[in-house]
Amino acid sequence: MTTTIRIDNDLKHECDLILKEIGLSMSAAMTLFLKQVVKTRGIPFELKAHVPNKETRKALDAIINKKEKLSGPFTSHKEMMKELTRV
């Protein structure tokens, strides 16, 4: 069976170099990954959410604790970030 996936060119190139060093093709590496998904019945490595930096955490805490209010709704990500940095 053939499966097609889209991968960023730089990522693919870097991955190919590393896999070549350990003697694996991209196909073999993907097969190993998929077998581990089946074996573990999930992603075979830990996934974590992005941890906000100290400044962002302080702004979020102030909003959560109702010390500050956001003035949203926002029309863009930049607009929201500008407001968050004000807090």
PDB file of N, CA, C and O in Angstrom, chain B, residues numbered from 101:
ATOM      1  N   MET B 101       0.844  -1.177   0.000  1.00  0.00           N
ATOM      2  CA  MET B 101       0.000   0.000   0.000  1.00  0.00           C
ATOM      3  C   MET B 101       0.892   1.244   0.000  1.00  0.00           C
ATOM      4  O   MET B 101       1.942   1.260   0.643  1.00  0.00           O
ATOM      5  N   THR B 102       0.482   2.254  -0.702  1.00  0.00           N
ATOM      6  CA  THR B 102       1.226   3.511  -0.755  1.00  0.00           C
ATOM      7  C   THR B 102       0.441   4.591  -0.023  1.00  0.00           C
ATOM      8  O   THR B 102      -0.766   4.734  -0.214  1.00  0.00           O
ATOM      9  N   THR B 103       1.141   5.347   0.817  1.00  0.00           N
ATOM     10  CA  THR B 103       0.552   6.471   1.531  1.00  0.00           C
ATOM     11  C   THR B 103       1.396   7.703   1.240  1.00  0.00           C
ATOM     12  O   THR B 103       2.625   7.634   1.242  1.00  0.00           O
ATOM     13  N   THR B 104       0.745   8.814   0.993  1.00  0.00           N
ATOM     14  CA  THR B 104       1.450  10.063   0.726  1.00  0.00           C
ATOM     15  C   THR B 104       1.264  11.000   1.908  1.00  0.00           C
ATOM     16  O   THR B 104       0.147  11.178   2.396  1.00  0.00           O
ATOM     17  N   ILE B 105       2.360  11.602   2.371  1.00  0.00           N
ATOM     18  CA  ILE B 105       2.277  12.601   3.436  1.00  0.00           C
ATOM     19  C   ILE B 105       3.014  13.857   2.991  1.00  0.00           C
ATOM     20  O   ILE B 105       3.960  13.785   2.206  1.00  0.00           O
ATOM     21  N   ARG B 106       2.585  14.987   3.487  1.00  0.00           N
ATOM     22  CA  ARG B 106       3.251  16.254   3.180  1.00  0.00           C
ATOM     23  C   ARG B 106       4.178  16.598   4.334  1.00  0.00           C
ATOM     24  O   ARG B 106       3.764  16.607   5.493  1.00  0.00           O
ATOM     25  N   ILE B 107       5.431  16.879   4.013  1.00  0.00           N
ATOM     26  CA  ILE B 107       6.436  17.214   5.017  1.00  0.00           C
ATOM     27  C   ILE B 107       7.221  18.418   4.513  1.00  0.00           C
ATOM     28  O   ILE B 107       7.580  18.488   3.337  1.00  0.00           O
ATOM     29  N   ASP B 108       7.482  19.352   5.398  1.00  0.00           N
ATOM     30  CA  ASP B 108       8.315  20.499   5.079  1.00  0.00           C
ATOM     31  C   ASP B 108       9.654  20.004   4.508  1.00  0.00           C
ATOM     32  O   ASP B 108      10.241  19.065   5.046  1.00  0.00           O
ATOM     33  N   ASN B 109      10.134  20.617   3.438  1.00  0.00           N
ATOM     34  CA  ASN B 109      11.368  20.177   2.776  1.00  0.00           C
ATOM     35  C   ASN B 109      12.573  20.159   3.709  1.00  0.00           C
ATOM     36  O   ASN B 109      13.352  19.206   3.698  1.00  0.00           O
ATOM     37  N   ASP B 110      12.729  21.206   4.515  1.00  0.00           N
ATOM     38  CA  ASP B 110      13.867  21.262   5.446  1.00  0.00           C
ATOM     39  C   ASP B 110      13.790  20.144   6.479  1.00  0.00           C
ATOM     40  O   ASP B 110      14.794  19.500   6.784  1.00  0.00           O
ATOM     41  N   LEU B 111      12.594  19.919   7.015  1.00  0.00           N
ATOM     42  CA  LEU B 111      12.408  18.855   7.996  1.00  0.00           C
ATOM     43  C   LEU B 111      12.719  17.494   7.383  1.00  0.00           C
ATOM     44  O   LEU B 111      13.394  16.669   7.998  1.00  0.00           O
ATOM     45  N   LYS B 112      12.228  17.266   6.177  1.00  0.00           N
ATOM     46  CA  LYS B 112      12.477  15.993   5.497  1.00  0.00           C
ATOM     47  C   LYS B 112      13.967  15.789   5.267  1.00  0.00           C
ATOM     48  O   LYS B 112      14.487  14.697   5.496  1.00  0.00           O
ATOM     49  N   HIS B 113      14.653  16.822   4.819  1.00  0.00           N
ATOM     50  CA  HIS B 113      16.088  16.720   4.551  1.00  0.00           C
ATOM     51  C   HIS B 113      16.854  16.385   5.835  1.00  0.00           C
ATOM     52  O   HIS B 113      17.693  15.485   5.843  1.00  0.00           O
ATOM     53  N   GLU B 114      16.564  17.110   6.918  1.00  0.00           N
ATOM     54  CA  GLU B 114      17.243  16.856   8.192  1.00  0.00           C
ATOM     55  C   GLU B 114      16.966  15.437   8.691  1.00  0.00           C
ATOM     56  O   GLU B 114      17.863  14.741   9.165  1.00  0.00           O
ATOM     57  N   CYS B 115      15.717  15.034   8.573  1.00  0.00           N
ATOM     58  CA  CYS B 115      15.320  13.700   9.019  1.00  0.00           C
ATOM     59  C   CYS B 115      16.019  12.626   8.186  1.00  0.00           C
ATOM     60  O   CYS B 115      16.519  11.642   8.730  1.00  0.00           O
ATOM     61  N   ASP B 116      16.053  12.817   6.865  1.00  0.00           N
ATOM     62  CA  ASP B 116      16.742  11.865   5.980  1.00  0.00           C
ATOM     63  C   ASP B 116      18.199  11.685   6.381  1.00  0.00           C
ATOM     64  O   ASP B 116      18.699  10.560   6.405  1.00  0.00           O
ATOM     65  N   LEU B 117      18.892  12.784   6.698  1.00  0.00           N
ATOM     66  CA  LEU B 117      20.301  12.707   7.096  1.00  0.00           C
ATOM     67  C   LEU B 117      20.478  11.888   8.379  1.00  0.00           C
ATOM     68  O   LEU B 117      21.369  11.044   8.473  1.00  0.00           O
ATOM     69  N   ILE B 118      19.617  12.151   9.359  1.00  0.00           N
ATOM     70  CA  ILE B 118      19.700  11.439  10.636  1.00  0.00           C
ATOM     71  C   ILE B 118      19.373   9.957  10.447  1.00  0.00           C
ATOM     72  O   ILE B 118      20.073   9.086  10.962  1.00  0.00           O
ATOM     73  N   LEU B 119      18.307   9.687   9.707  1.00  0.00           N
ATOM     74  CA  LEU B 119      17.911   8.298   9.489  1.00  0.00           C
ATOM     75  C   LEU B 119      18.986   7.528   8.727  1.00  0.00           C
ATOM     76  O   LEU B 119      19.221   6.351   9.000  1.00  0.00           O
ATOM     77  N   LYS B 120      19.636   8.187   7.777  1.00  0.00           N
ATOM     78  CA  LYS B 120      20.706   7.545   7.022  1.00  0.00           C
ATOM     79  C   LYS B 120      21.846   7.134   7.961  1.00  0.00           C
ATOM     80  O   LYS B 120      22.421   6.055   7.815  1.00  0.00           O
ATOM     81  N   GLU B 121      22.165   8.008   8.926  1.00  0.00           N
ATOM     82  CA  GLU B 121      23.223   7.713   9.894  1.00  0.00           C
ATOM     83  C   GLU B 121      22.926   6.460  10.711  1.00  0.00           C
ATOM     84  O   GLU B 121      23.838   5.718  11.074  1.00  0.00           O
ATOM     85  N   ILE B 122      21.641   6.227  10.998  1.00  0.00           N
ATOM     86  CA  ILE B 122      21.295   5.046  11.797  1.00  0.00           C
ATOM     87  C   ILE B 122      20.819   3.874  10.933  1.00  0.00           C
ATOM     88  O   ILE B 122      20.375   2.847  11.447  1.00  0.00           O
ATOM     89  N   GLY B 123      20.918   4.046   9.627  1.00  0.00           N
ATOM     90  CA  GLY B 123      20.633   2.941   8.716  1.00  0.00           C
ATOM     91  C   GLY B 123      19.173   2.681   8.421  1.00  0.00           C
ATOM     92  O   GLY B 123      18.787   1.554   8.110  1.00  0.00           O
ATOM     93  N   LEU B 124      18.358   3.720   8.518  1.00  0.00           N
ATOM     94  CA  LEU B 124      16.932   3.566   8.222  1.00  0.00           C
ATOM     95  C   LEU B 124      16.503   4.461   7.073  1.00  0.00           C
ATOM     96  O   LEU B 124      17.013   5.568   6.901  1.00  0.00           O
ATOM     97  N   SER B 125      15.562   3.963   6.296  1.00  0.00           N
ATOM     98  CA  SER B 125      14.926   4.806   5.284  1.00  0.00           C
ATOM     99  C   SER B 125      13.749   5.521   5.945  1.00  0.00           C
ATOM    100  O   SER B 125      13.332   5.150   7.043  1.00  0.00           O
ATOM    101  N   MET B 126      13.221   6.531   5.289  1.00  0.00           N
ATOM    102  CA  MET B 126      12.043   7.229   5.804  1.00  0.00           C
ATOM    103  C   MET B 126      10.887   6.240   5.918  1.00  0.00           C
ATOM    104  O   MET B 126      10.129   6.274   6.887  1.00  0.00           O
ATOM    105  N   SER B 127      10.756   5.370   4.939  1.00  0.00           N
ATOM    106  CA  SER B 127       9.689   4.370   4.949  1.00  0.00           C
ATOM    107  C   SER B 127       9.817   3.437   6.157  1.00  0.00           C
ATOM    108  O   SER B 127       8.827   3.161   6.835  1.00  0.00           O
ATOM    109  N   ALA B 128      11.028   2.954   6.425  1.00  0.00           N
ATOM    110  CA  ALA B 128      11.249   2.057   7.566  1.00  0.00           C
ATOM    111  C   ALA B 128      10.957   2.788   8.879  1.00  0.00           C
ATOM    112  O   ALA B 128      10.356   2.216   9.789  1.00  0.00           O
ATOM    113  N   ALA B 129      11.384   4.053   8.978  1.00  0.00           N
ATOM    114  CA  ALA B 129      11.140   4.826  10.191  1.00  0.00           C
ATOM    115  C   ALA B 129       9.640   5.038  10.411  1.00  0.00           C
ATOM    116  O   ALA B 129       9.157   4.936  11.538  1.00  0.00           O
ATOM    117  N   MET B 130       8.917   5.329   9.352  1.00  0.00           N
ATOM    118  CA  MET B 130       7.462   5.513   9.471  1.00  0.00           C
ATOM    119  C   MET B 130       6.789   4.204   9.867  1.00  0.00           C
ATOM    120  O   MET B 130       5.848   4.204  10.661  1.00  0.00           O
ATOM    121  N   THR B 131       7.265   3.094   9.320  1.00  0.00           N
ATOM    122  CA  THR B 131       6.714   1.786   9.682  1.00  0.00           C
ATOM    123  C   THR B 131       6.948   1.502  11.164  1.00  0.00           C
ATOM    124  O   THR B 131       6.051   1.021  11.856  1.00  0.00           O
ATOM    125  N   LEU B 132       8.161   1.801  11.655  1.00  0.00           N
ATOM    126  CA  LEU B 132       8.444   1.628  13.082  1.00  0.00           C
ATOM    127  C   LEU B 132       7.512   2.484  13.938  1.00  0.00           C
ATOM    128  O   LEU B 132       6.960   2.015  14.934  1.00  0.00           O
ATOM    129  N   PHE B 133       7.347   3.736  13.539  1.00  0.00           N
ATOM    130  CA  PHE B 133       6.461   4.643  14.268  1.00  0.00           C
ATOM    131  C   PHE B 133       5.037   4.087  14.312  1.00  0.00           C
ATOM    132  O   PHE B 133       4.423   4.029  15.377  1.00  0.00           O
ATOM    133  N   LEU B 134       4.515   3.680  13.153  1.00  0.00           N
ATOM    134  CA  LEU B 134       3.138   3.193  13.086  1.00  0.00           C
ATOM    135  C   LEU B 134       2.962   1.897  13.878  1.00  0.00           C
ATOM    136  O   LEU B 134       1.915   1.694  14.494  1.00  0.00           O
ATOM    137  N   LYS B 135       3.959   1.023  13.872  1.00  0.00           N
ATOM    138  CA  LYS B 135       3.877  -0.204  14.677  1.00  0.00           C
ATOM    139  C   LYS B 135       3.824   0.129  16.166  1.00  0.00           C
ATOM    140  O   LYS B 135       3.117  -0.533  16.926  1.00  0.00           O
ATOM    141  N   GLN B 136       4.567   1.153  16.584  1.00  0.00           N
ATOM    142  CA  GLN B 136       4.529   1.574  17.985  1.00  0.00           C
ATOM    143  C   GLN B 136       3.177   2.192  18.352  1.00  0.00           C
ATOM    144  O   GLN B 136       2.698   2.018  19.472  1.00  0.00           O
ATOM    145  N   VAL B 137       2.563   2.910  17.410  1.00  0.00           N
ATOM    146  CA  VAL B 137       1.228   3.460  17.649  1.00  0.00           C
ATOM    147  C   VAL B 137       0.257   2.320  17.934  1.00  0.00           C
ATOM    148  O   VAL B 137      -0.543   2.389  18.867  1.00  0.00           O
ATOM    149  N   VAL B 138       0.338   1.263  17.113  1.00  0.00           N
ATOM    150  CA  VAL B 138      -0.540   0.105  17.309  1.00  0.00           C
ATOM    151  C   VAL B 138      -0.216  -0.589  18.630  1.00  0.00           C
ATOM    152  O   VAL B 138      -1.119  -0.909  19.404  1.00  0.00           O
ATOM    153  N   LYS B 139       1.069  -0.822  18.886  1.00  0.00           N
ATOM    154  CA  LYS B 139       1.485  -1.542  20.093  1.00  0.00           C
ATOM    155  C   LYS B 139       1.081  -0.800  21.368  1.00  0.00           C
ATOM    156  O   LYS B 139       0.586  -1.413  22.314  1.00  0.00           O
ATOM    157  N   THR B 140       1.291   0.524  21.396  1.00  0.00           N
ATOM    158  CA  THR B 140       0.993   1.311  22.598  1.00  0.00           C
ATOM    159  C   THR B 140      -0.426   1.864  22.610  1.00  0.00           C
ATOM    160  O   THR B 140      -0.883   2.417  23.610  1.00  0.00           O
ATOM    161  N   ARG B 141      -1.115   1.706  21.483  1.00  0.00           N
ATOM    162  CA  ARG B 141      -2.477   2.233  21.303  1.00  0.00           C
ATOM    163  C   ARG B 141      -2.509   3.741  21.537  1.00  0.00           C
ATOM    164  O   ARG B 141      -3.445   4.268  22.137  1.00  0.00           O
ATOM    165  N   GLY B 142      -1.481   4.420  21.059  1.00  0.00           N
ATOM    166  CA  GLY B 142      -1.382   5.870  21.183  1.00  0.00           C
ATOM    167  C   GLY B 142      -0.076   6.351  20.563  1.00  0.00           C
ATOM    168  O   GLY B 142       0.663   5.571  19.963  1.00  0.00           O
ATOM    169  N   ILE B 143       0.193   7.618  20.712  1.00  0.00           N
ATOM    170  CA  ILE B 143       1.447   8.187  20.229  1.00  0.00           C
ATOM    171  C   ILE B 143       2.566   7.662  21.134  1.00  0.00           C
ATOM    172  O   ILE B 143       2.448   7.749  22.357  1.00  0.00           O
ATOM    173  N   PRO B 144       3.641   7.123  20.568  1.00  0.00           N
ATOM    174  CA  PRO B 144       4.665   6.471  21.392  1.00  0.00           C
ATOM    175  C   PRO B 144       5.682   7.414  22.029  1.00  0.00           C
ATOM    176  O   PRO B 144       6.820   7.016  22.280  1.00  0.00           O
ATOM    177  N   PHE B 145       5.293   8.631  22.287  1.00  0.00           N
ATOM    178  CA  PHE B 145       6.130   9.581  23.016  1.00  0.00           C
ATOM    179  C   PHE B 145       5.204  10.588  23.666  1.00  0.00           C
ATOM    180  O   PHE B 145       4.052  10.746  23.259  1.00  0.00           O
ATOM    181  N   GLU B 146       5.718  11.270  24.682  1.00  0.00           N
ATOM    182  CA  GLU B 146       4.909  12.214  25.432  1.00  0.00           C
ATOM    183  C   GLU B 146       4.672  13.494  24.634  1.00  0.00           C
ATOM    184  O   GLU B 146       5.597  14.044  24.036  1.00  0.00           O
ATOM    185  N   LEU B 147       3.434  13.958  24.632  1.00  0.00           N
ATOM    186  CA  LEU B 147       3.079  15.224  23.989  1.00  0.00           C
ATOM    187  C   LEU B 147       2.755  16.228  25.084  1.00  0.00           C
ATOM    188  O   LEU B 147       2.005  15.930  26.013  1.00  0.00           O
ATOM    189  N   LYS B 148       3.327  17.415  24.967  1.00  0.00           N
ATOM    190  CA  LYS B 148       3.097  18.449  25.972  1.00  0.00           C
ATOM    191  C   LYS B 148       2.643  19.735  25.299  1.00  0.00           C
ATOM    192  O   LYS B 148       3.042  20.056  24.180  1.00  0.00           O
ATOM    193  N   ALA B 149       1.810  20.447  26.005  1.00  0.00           N
ATOM    194  CA  ALA B 149       1.400  21.762  25.521  1.00  0.00           C
ATOM    195  C   ALA B 149       2.553  22.733  25.730  1.00  0.00           C
ATOM    196  O   ALA B 149       3.408  22.526  26.592  1.00  0.00           O
ATOM    197  N   HIS B 150       2.567  23.777  24.944  1.00  0.00           N
ATOM    198  CA  HIS B 150       3.572  24.823  25.091  1.00  0.00           C
ATOM    199  C   HIS B 150       3.443  25.457  26.468  1.00  0.00           C
ATOM    200  O   HIS B 150       2.344  25.822  26.885  1.00  0.00           O
ATOM    201  N   VAL B 151       4.541  25.585  27.161  1.00  0.00           N
ATOM    202  CA  VAL B 151       4.543  26.216  28.479  1.00  0.00           C
ATOM    203  C   VAL B 151       4.827  27.705  28.285  1.00  0.00           C
ATOM    204  O   VAL B 151       5.866  28.073  27.737  1.00  0.00           O
ATOM    205  N   PRO B 152       3.902  28.566  28.735  1.00  0.00           N
ATOM    206  CA  PRO B 152       4.113  30.003  28.543  1.00  0.00           C
ATOM    207  C   PRO B 152       5.320  30.519  29.341  1.00  0.00           C
ATOM    208  O   PRO B 152       5.645  30.005  30.411  1.00  0.00           O
ATOM    209  N   ASN B 153       5.978  31.557  28.783  1.00  0.00           N
ATOM    210  CA  ASN B 153       7.104  32.144  29.507  1.00  0.00           C
ATOM    211  C   ASN B 153       6.592  32.931  30.715  1.00  0.00           C
ATOM    212  O   ASN B 153       5.386  33.102  30.894  1.00  0.00           O
ATOM    213  N   LYS B 154       7.524  33.406  31.536  1.00  0.00           N
ATOM    214  CA  LYS B 154       7.180  34.073  32.797  1.00  0.00           C
ATOM    215  C   LYS B 154       6.265  35.280  32.576  1.00  0.00           C
ATOM    216  O   LYS B 154       5.308  35.476  33.325  1.00  0.00           O
ATOM    217  N   GLU B 155       6.552  36.078  31.563  1.00  0.00           N
ATOM    218  CA  GLU B 155       5.766  37.289  31.293  1.00  0.00           C
ATOM    219  C   GLU B 155       4.332  36.936  30.886  1.00  0.00           C
ATOM    220  O   GLU B 155       3.374  37.545  31.362  1.00  0.00           O
ATOM    221  N   THR B 156       4.200  35.953  30.006  1.00  0.00           N
ATOM    222  CA  THR B 156       2.868  35.533  29.562  1.00  0.00           C
ATOM    223  C   THR B 156       2.100  34.904  30.716  1.00  0.00           C
ATOM    224  O   THR B 156       0.910  35.167  30.889  1.00  0.00           O
ATOM    225  N   ARG B 157       2.778  34.071  31.509  1.00  0.00           N
ATOM    226  CA  ARG B 157       2.135  33.431  32.661  1.00  0.00           C
ATOM    227  C   ARG B 157       1.601  34.484  33.630  1.00  0.00           C
ATOM    228  O   ARG B 157       0.496  34.331  34.151  1.00  0.00           O
ATOM    229  N   LYS B 158       2.374  35.560  33.884  1.00  0.00           N
ATOM    230  CA  LYS B 158       1.956  36.639  34.782  1.00  0.00           C
ATOM    231  C   LYS B 158       0.684  37.312  34.244  1.00  0.00           C
ATOM    232  O   LYS B 158      -0.252  37.575  34.999  1.00  0.00           O
ATOM    233  N   ALA B 159       0.661  37.585  32.941  1.00  0.00           N
ATOM    234  CA  ALA B 159      -0.513  38.216  32.323  1.00  0.00           C
ATOM    235  C   ALA B 159      -1.730  37.302  32.405  1.00  0.00           C
ATOM    236  O   ALA B 159      -2.830  37.754  32.723  1.00  0.00           O
ATOM    237  N   LEU B 160      -1.535  36.035  32.124  1.00  0.00           N
ATOM    238  CA  LEU B 160      -2.657  35.092  32.187  1.00  0.00           C
ATOM    239  C   LEU B 160      -3.180  34.949  33.614  1.00  0.00           C
ATOM    240  O   LEU B 160      -4.391  34.910  33.833  1.00  0.00           O
ATOM    241  N   ASP B 161      -2.273  34.871  34.578  1.00  0.00           N
ATOM    242  CA  ASP B 161      -2.683  34.770  35.980  1.00  0.00           C
ATOM    243  C   ASP B 161      -3.491  35.985  36.410  1.00  0.00           C
ATOM    244  O   ASP B 161      -4.483  35.845  37.126  1.00  0.00           O
ATOM    245  N   ALA B 162      -3.081  37.171  35.985  1.00  0.00           N
ATOM    246  CA  ALA B 162      -3.807  38.399  36.338  1.00  0.00           C
ATOM    247  C   ALA B 162      -5.217  38.370  35.764  1.00  0.00           C
ATOM    248  O   ALA B 162      -6.165  38.811  36.414  1.00  0.00           O
ATOM    249  N   ILE B 163      -5.356  37.858  34.557  1.00  0.00           N
ATOM    250  CA  ILE B 163      -6.675  37.785  33.923  1.00  0.00           C
ATOM    251  C   ILE B 163      -7.530  36.714  34.607  1.00  0.00           C
ATOM    252  O   ILE B 163      -8.707  36.939  34.889  1.00  0.00           O
ATOM    253  N   ILE B 164      -6.931  35.554  34.869  1.00  0.00           N
ATOM    254  CA  ILE B 164      -7.661  34.470  35.519  1.00  0.00           C
ATOM    255  C   ILE B 164      -8.139  34.898  36.905  1.00  0.00           C
ATOM    256  O   ILE B 164      -9.255  34.571  37.308  1.00  0.00           O
ATOM    257  N   ASN B 165      -7.296  35.630  37.632  1.00  0.00           N
ATOM    258  CA  ASN B 165      -7.640  36.082  38.985  1.00  0.00           C
ATOM    259  C   ASN B 165      -8.484  37.351  38.985  1.00  0.00           C
ATOM    260  O   ASN B 165      -8.724  37.939  40.040  1.00  0.00           O
ATOM    261  N   LYS B 166      -8.928  37.769  37.826  1.00  0.00           N
ATOM    262  CA  LYS B 166      -9.811  38.920  37.650  1.00  0.00           C
ATOM    263  C   LYS B 166      -9.204  40.249  38.096  1.00  0.00           C
ATOM    264  O   LYS B 166      -9.933  41.204  38.365  1.00  0.00           O
ATOM    265  N   LYS B 167      -7.879  40.316  38.175  1.00  0.00           N
ATOM    266  CA  LYS B 167      -7.223  41.572  38.499  1.00  0.00           C
ATOM    267  C   LYS B 167      -7.196  42.473  37.271  1.00  0.00           C
ATOM    268  O   LYS B 167      -7.123  43.697  37.380  1.00  0.00           O
ATOM    269  N   GLU B 168      -7.255  41.855  36.120  1.00  0.00           N
ATOM    270  CA  GLU B 168      -7.230  42.593  34.857  1.00  0.00           C
ATOM    271  C   GLU B 168      -8.324  42.040  33.955  1.00  0.00           C
ATOM    272  O   GLU B 168      -8.738  40.889  34.095  1.00  0.00           O
ATOM    273  N   LYS B 169      -8.783  42.862  33.040  1.00  0.00           N
ATOM    274  CA  LYS B 169      -9.773  42.432  32.062  1.00  0.00           C
ATOM    275  C   LYS B 169      -9.214  42.654  30.675  1.00  0.00           C
ATOM    276  O   LYS B 169      -8.553  43.656  30.403  1.00  0.00           O
ATOM    277  N   LEU B 170      -9.488  41.712  29.813  1.00  0.00           N
ATOM    278  CA  LEU B 170      -9.143  41.906  28.402  1.00  0.00           C
ATOM    279  C   LEU B 170     -10.242  42.728  27.762  1.00  0.00           C
ATOM    280  O   LEU B 170     -11.401  42.647  28.168  1.00  0.00           O
ATOM    281  N   SER B 171      -9.886  43.512  26.771  1.00  0.00           N
ATOM    282  CA  SER B 171     -10.881  44.386  26.154  1.00  0.00           C
ATOM    283  C   SER B 171     -11.492  43.795  24.890  1.00  0.00           C
ATOM    284  O   SER B 171     -12.166  44.511  24.149  1.00  0.00           O
ATOM    285  N   GLY B 172     -11.273  42.496  24.621  1.00  0.00           N
ATOM    286  CA  GLY B 172     -11.753  41.832  23.404  1.00  0.00           C
ATOM    287  C   GLY B 172     -13.225  42.071  23.138  1.00  0.00           C
ATOM    288  O   GLY B 172     -13.884  42.722  23.949  1.00  0.00           O
ATOM    289  N   PRO B 173     -13.762  41.579  22.052  1.00  0.00           N
ATOM    290  CA  PRO B 173     -13.130  40.608  21.160  1.00  0.00           C
ATOM    291  C   PRO B 173     -12.022  41.246  20.323  1.00  0.00           C
ATOM    292  O   PRO B 173     -11.981  42.459  20.118  1.00  0.00           O
ATOM    293  N   PHE B 174     -11.132  40.385  19.852  1.00  0.00           N
ATOM    294  CA  PHE B 174      -9.990  40.832  19.067  1.00  0.00           C
ATOM    295  C   PHE B 174     -10.160  40.412  17.623  1.00  0.00           C
ATOM    296  O   PHE B 174     -10.759  39.380  17.322  1.00  0.00           O
ATOM    297  N   THR B 175      -9.625  41.225  16.742  1.00  0.00           N
ATOM    298  CA  THR B 175      -9.732  40.909  15.311  1.00  0.00           C
ATOM    299  C   THR B 175      -8.494  40.208  14.778  1.00  0.00           C
ATOM    300  O   THR B 175      -8.480  39.739  13.640  1.00  0.00           O
ATOM    301  N   SER B 176      -7.450  40.136  15.604  1.00  0.00           N
ATOM    302  CA  SER B 176      -6.231  39.461  15.160  1.00  0.00           C
ATOM    303  C   SER B 176      -5.442  38.965  16.367  1.00  0.00           C
ATOM    304  O   SER B 176      -5.651  39.406  17.498  1.00  0.00           O
ATOM    305  N   HIS B 177      -4.546  38.054  16.098  1.00  0.00           N
ATOM    306  CA  HIS B 177      -3.656  37.529  17.127  1.00  0.00           C
ATOM    307  C   HIS B 177      -2.770  38.655  17.661  1.00  0.00           C
ATOM    308  O   HIS B 177      -2.539  38.746  18.867  1.00  0.00           O
ATOM    309  N   LYS B 178      -2.276  39.507  16.768  1.00  0.00           N
ATOM    310  CA  LYS B 178      -1.409  40.618  17.172  1.00  0.00           C
ATOM    311  C   LYS B 178      -2.134  41.563  18.129  1.00  0.00           C
ATOM    312  O   LYS B 178      -1.561  42.030  19.113  1.00  0.00           O
ATOM    313  N   GLU B 179      -3.393  41.832  17.827  1.00  0.00           N
ATOM    314  CA  GLU B 179      -4.189  42.725  18.676  1.00  0.00           C
ATOM    315  C   GLU B 179      -4.347  42.130  20.079  1.00  0.00           C
ATOM    316  O   GLU B 179      -4.234  42.845  21.074  1.00  0.00           O
ATOM    317  N   MET B 180      -4.606  40.831  20.156  1.00  0.00           N
ATOM    318  CA  MET B 180      -4.752  40.180  21.446  1.00  0.00           C
ATOM    319  C   MET B 180      -3.428  40.192  22.220  1.00  0.00           C
ATOM    320  O   MET B 180      -3.413  40.458  23.422  1.00  0.00           O
ATOM    321  N   MET B 181      -2.320  39.903  21.531  1.00  0.00           N
ATOM    322  CA  MET B 181      -1.020  39.890  22.195  1.00  0.00           C
ATOM    323  C   MET B 181      -0.651  41.269  22.716  1.00  0.00           C
ATOM    324  O   MET B 181      -0.049  41.388  23.784  1.00  0.00           O
ATOM    325  N   LYS B 182      -1.006  42.313  21.974  1.00  0.00           N
ATOM    326  CA  LYS B 182      -0.738  43.680  22.421  1.00  0.00           C
ATOM    327  C   LYS B 182      -1.490  43.939  23.721  1.00  0.00           C
ATOM    328  O   LYS B 182      -0.939  44.533  24.648  1.00  0.00           O
ATOM    329  N   GLU B 183      -2.732  43.501  23.795  1.00  0.00           N
ATOM    330  CA  GLU B 183      -3.527  43.685  24.993  1.00  0.00           C
ATOM    331  C   GLU B 183      -2.968  42.860  26.152  1.00  0.00           C
ATOM    332  O   GLU B 183      -2.939  43.337  27.287  1.00  0.00           O
ATOM    333  N   LEU B 184      -2.526  41.636  25.884  1.00  0.00           N
ATOM    334  CA  LEU B 184      -1.960  40.792  26.930  1.00  0.00           C
ATOM    335  C   LEU B 184      -0.685  41.389  27.517  1.00  0.00           C
ATOM    336  O   LEU B 184      -0.447  41.284  28.720  1.00  0.00           O
ATOM    337  N   THR B 185       0.126  42.009  26.683  1.00  0.00           N
ATOM    338  CA  THR B 185       1.368  42.597  27.180  1.00  0.00           C
ATOM    339  C   THR B 185       1.103  43.881  27.973  1.00  0.00           C
ATOM    340  O   THR B 185       1.966  44.337  28.723  1.00  0.00           O
ATOM    341  N   ARG B 186      -0.074  44.455  27.809  1.00  0.00           N
ATOM    342  CA  ARG B 186      -0.467  45.637  28.574  1.00  0.00           C
ATOM    343  C   ARG B 186      -0.717  45.276  30.031  1.00  0.00           C
ATOM    344  O   ARG B 186      -0.484  46.081  30.932  1.00  0.00           O
ATOM    345  N   VAL B 187      -1.199  44.043  30.251  1.00  0.00           N
ATOM    346  CA  VAL B 187      -1.586  43.595  31.596  1.00  0.00           C
ATOM    347  C   VAL B 187      -0.399  43.533  32.516  1.00  0.00           C
ATOM    348  O   VAL B 187      -0.542  43.176  33.685  1.00  0.00           O
TER     349      VAL B 187
END
